[in-house]
Amino acid sequence: MDFILRVNGRLLPIQVTFTLEGTFDREVKSLTRVAKSLGARNGLVVTWEEEDEMLIDGIAVRVVPLWKFLTGFNPFSPT
């Protein structure tokens, strides 16, 4: 796990990777494991340019490109 943010009183585990290609299982398993231990329902993966949404083991995982993360992205808003 790379870091955890507190956003509006909610904990958000964040994993950072250049790409999920070839590392998906490692990155996402780590993220969901930490989210569950924190009681968080959401997790975020920041990549160079990939974007996606998925539900894994009951955790809503959003994948966003770095530029979006750095420009006022709200991880809890609907897409």
N, C-alpha and C positions, 0 to 999 in steps of 0.2 A: 504494500500500500504506500502510495506516495505522500498523500496528505489528507487531512479531514478538515472541512470547513464547517462552521456553524452559520447557517443562513436562516434568518428569521426564527431562531430558536431550534432549528432542526439540524441534525448532523448529516453531513454529506461526504461520504468517502469518495476520493478522487484518485484515479489511476492515470498516469501520463505515459504515453508511448508514441513513438513516431508513426507506427502503423500497427494494426491488429493482424495483418497478414503474417501468418506463421507463429503468432504469439497470442492468439485469441484465447485459447484455453487457460494459459498461465495468467494473463492479465485479468480476465473476467472472473475466474475462480477466486483469485485473491480479493477482488473487489466485492464479490457477493459474500465471501466468508466474513470480511470485516463488517460489511453492512449488517449482516445478521447478528454479529456479536454486539453491535452498537444499537440494535433495534431500529435501524434505519430501513425505510422502504424504497429508497432511491440510491443510485450510485451513478457516477459520472466517469467516463473515459475521455480524456483529451488527447486527440491525435493531431497529426499535421494537417490532414485534409478530409478524413473520413467522417461520415455522419450517419447515424442509425439510431433506432430505438428497439429495445427488446425486453422481454420479461424472462428472467432466469432465476429459477428457484424462488419465485415470489418477490424478487427484487426488480424494480423498474430501472433498467440500465440505459442511459443515454450516451451516445458517442457523438462528440462534437469536435469540429476543427478548432485549432488553437485561436485563430482570429476571432471566432465567434465567442469563445470563452473570455477573451480579453476585452470584448466590446460590449459589456453590459448584459451578458447572457444570464437569463434566469433559469436555473436548472429545474425548477418546480413548475414552471408555466407550461401549459399544454402547447403542443406544436401545431 
